[in-house]
Amino acid sequence: MPGPEAGKHIEIQSYKHNGKLHRVWESSMVLKGTRHVIIGANDRTTVTESDGRRWITREPAICYFHSKYWFNVIGMLRNDGVYYYCNISSPFVFEDGSIKYIDYDLDLKVFPDMTYKILDEDEYEIHKKQMNYPHVLDRILYNNMDVLIRWVRQRKGPFSPEFIDQWYERYLTYR
């Protein structure tokens, strides 16, 4: 099945392991859409939490999703540089005009100087017990965290110096 068409607006839906909807980003523009990679962008988009609370993103962001890796990457363009928020998650599926994935709590925050911090390990441990994550899933998620950290160190993929700038320029041509 092909990916979404460039220039189209889509929704991003994050779920939990138990199937419950966790968070929805209302509108992101597809910059590249294939079966394996979706690169999107949004700016001041509405986000709805599972409890109904709504908020609006503060800055432009470039989003990177891959069908092979158990993570996605959001590069947020701020005045003092690009900050990355990386979700350890299932690979994405694209269906019914939406990107869908399961969020597994573990996050990696990467700062403009490429230092990073692992977040929410306590939340992950709680949900791992509550939702009975299988041992093999735990291994997959931590292995993908290692891949993600390697990408950061090597400035690979969305962490390469020109990636965010190039895709943000493309986004501006669509607006």
Residue, then its C-alpha position, 0 to 999 in steps of 0.5 A: m500500500p502506498g504512503p500518503e501523498a505529499g502536500k496532503h494534511i493528515e492526522i497523527q494518532s498515538y495509542k497505548h499498548n492496550g489499544k486506547l487512544h493516547r494523543v491526536w495531532e489534528s493536522s500535519m502536512v505530508l512532505k514525503g510519503t512512501r510505504h516505509v517513510i513518512i516525513g511531515a510538518n506542522d506548526r501550531t497544530t491542535v493536540t488532543e489528549s486522551d482525557g479531552r484536554r487540548w493544546i496547541t504546539r508552539e513551534p514548527a516541527i518536522c516529524y519522521f516516521h519509519s515502518k522498520y524502526w520502533f521509534n519516531v522523531i520530532g524535530m522542533l525548530r526553536n530560536d536557539g536551535v533544533y530540539y528533538y523529541c523521540n518516542i519509542s513506539s511501534p513502527f507506524v501504519f498509515e490507514d484511513g488517512s492517519i498515521k497510527y502508532i503505539d507509544y511505549d512511554l520511553d522517550l529520548k530528548v535531544f538538545p541542539d548540541m546533540t546531548y540527550k536524556i532518556l525520559d519516562e523510564d518510570e512510566y514505562e516500568i509501570h505500564k510494562k507491568q500494567m499491560n503485561y508487555p512481553h519480554v520480547l517487546d521489552r528487548i525490541l524497545y531497548n534495542n531500538m533505543d540503542v539504535l536511536i542513540r547511535w543515530v544521534r551520535q552519528r548525526k544520522g537520518p533526522f539528526s543529520p545537520e541539514f535534515i530539519d532545515q531542508w524539510y522545513e524549507r520544503y514545508l514553507t513552499y507548500r504553505 
